[in-house]
Amino acid sequence: MICITGIPATGKTTICGMLNEHGIKCVSLNDVARDLNIIENESIDIDELKKHKIDADVIESHYSHLLNCDLVIILYNDIDEIKKRMKLRNYSESKINENIDAMLADVIYYEALDRMPAGRIVRVNAHGMSRNDLFNKIIEIINSFK
């Protein structure tokens, strides 16, 4: 399974939608967790989520890298762009700063590295890329992995 991850507002959901439009089944883990009723106080029971077969080629979420992924694609973007997107989503200043700090500390990369070799983790900086350019880059990574 291919996992697309990154802090909020990096483009995961947008790319997932584009993958679906092009015949690559991508699902949001938030939807799966909601359907399985394993969300409590905005926390997901990852161990419970791991017990379920997810019918998809690609999954996306800021925590997808915590599952049994064959490949992890981590999306990054410019700090100012992420802050702008998060503000549009009504994130609090403290939540914005928490997520930016996590991105700068590369928390997701190191969490993924605890689960798999570095060669199966790909970082993609979407700064300055159009949606289509980012989508094409993701397709290129997926095709090179197969």
C-alpha positions in Angstrom: 0.0 0.0 0.0 1.2 3.5 -0.8 0.8 6.1 1.9 0.7 9.8 1.3 1.3 11.8 4.4 2.4 15.2 5.7 1.2 17.8 8.1 -2.3 19.3 7.4 -2.6 21.7 4.4 0.2 20.2 2.3 -2.1 18.8 -0.4 -2.8 15.2 0.5 -6.6 15.3 0.1 -6.3 17.2 -3.2 -3.8 14.6 -4.6 -6.0 11.8 -3.4 -9.0 13.2 -5.3 -6.9 13.6 -8.4 -5.7 10.0 -8.1 -9.3 8.8 -7.9 -10.1 10.9 -11.0 -7.4 9.0 -12.9 -8.4 5.5 -11.8 -6.1 5.0 -8.9 -8.2 4.2 -5.8 -7.2 6.5 -3.0 -9.0 6.8 0.3 -8.7 9.2 3.3 -7.9 7.4 6.5 -10.1 9.9 8.3 -13.1 8.6 6.4 -12.1 5.0 7.1 -11.6 5.7 10.8 -15.0 7.5 10.9 -16.7 4.5 9.2 -15.1 2.1 11.7 -16.0 4.3 14.6 -12.5 4.4 16.0 -12.2 8.1 16.5 -12.4 9.4 20.1 -11.7 13.1 21.0 -10.2 13.6 17.5 -7.7 10.7 18.2 -7.5 7.7 16.0 -7.0 4.2 17.3 -4.1 3.3 15.0 -3.8 -0.3 16.4 -7.5 -0.9 15.6 -7.1 0.7 12.2 -4.2 -1.7 11.4 -6.5 -4.7 12.0 -8.7 -3.7 9.0 -8.0 -4.3 5.3 -8.3 -1.1 3.5 -9.5 -1.5 -0.1 -7.3 1.1 -1.8 -4.1 1.5 -3.8 -3.2 4.6 -1.9 -4.2 6.0 1.4 -3.8 9.6 2.7 -3.7 11.2 6.1 -1.3 12.9 8.4 -0.9 9.6 10.1 -1.0 7.2 7.2 2.8 6.5 7.6 2.0 4.8 10.9 0.3 1.9 9.1 2.0 -0.9 7.1 3.0 1.0 4.1 5.1 -0.3 1.2 6.0 3.3 0.2 5.6 6.6 2.1 5.3 9.9 0.2 5.7 12.9 2.5 4.3 16.2 1.2 5.9 19.4 2.3 5.2 23.0 1.3 6.3 26.6 2.1 5.6 27.6 5.6 3.8 30.8 4.6 1.6 28.8 2.2 0.8 26.2 4.9 0.0 29.0 7.4 -2.3 30.7 4.9 -4.2 27.4 4.2 -4.5 26.5 7.9 -5.9 30.0 8.7 -8.5 29.4 6.0 -9.4 26.2 7.8 -9.7 28.1 11.1 -6.8 26.5 12.8 -5.7 28.2 16.0 -2.4 29.9 16.1 -1.0 27.3 18.5 -2.2 24.4 16.3 -0.6 26.1 13.2 2.7 26.5 15.1 2.6 22.9 16.4 2.2 21.6 12.9 4.9 23.9 11.4 7.3 22.8 14.2 6.5 19.1 13.4 7.3 19.8 9.7 10.5 21.6 10.5 11.6 18.8 12.9 10.8 16.2 10.2 8.7 14.3 12.7 6.8 12.3 10.0 10.0 11.3 8.2 11.5 9.9 11.5 8.3 8.1 12.4 8.2 6.5 9.0 11.9 5.6 9.3 11.2 3.7 12.5 8.9 1.5 10.4 10.7 1.1 7.1 14.0 1.6 5.2 14.8 5.2 4.1 14.7 4.0 0.4 11.0 3.5 0.7 10.3 7.1 2.0 10.1 9.9 -0.5 9.9 13.6 0.4 8.2 15.9 -2.0 8.4 19.7 -1.5 5.3 21.1 -3.4 6.5 24.7 -3.0 5.8 26.6 -6.2 4.3 23.6 -7.9 0.8 23.7 -9.4 -1.7 21.0 -8.5 -1.0 19.3 -11.8 2.8 19.4 -11.4 2.5 17.9 -7.9 0.1 15.2 -9.2 2.5 14.4 -12.0 5.4 14.1 -9.5 3.3 11.8 -7.3 2.4 9.6 -10.4 6.1 9.5 -11.3 7.0 8.3 -7.8 4.2 5.7 -7.8 5.2 4.4 -11.2 8.9 4.2 -10.3 8.0 2.2 -7.2 6.0 -0.5 -9.1 
